[in-house]
C-alpha cells in the first residue's frame, strides 16, 4: 500500500487528499488568513470520506 498525495481545492480552501489502494484515506484542508495557515482540518471518518470516493486527479472537491 503506497499512499498517493494530491494537492486540491476543497470548498474553496487549499487541501490535500491522501489515497491508498484506490480509497481515500484522509482529507486535510487549510484555512488561510493573511497568507498564513490559521487552521488545519483533517477528516478521517470513513462515513464522511465516502463523498470523496469519486475524486479524480483533474477535479477539485
Secondary structure, DSSP 8 states (H G I E B T S, - for coil): ---EEEEEEETTEEEEEEEETTEEEEEEEEEEETTEEEEEEEE--HHHHGGGTT--TT---
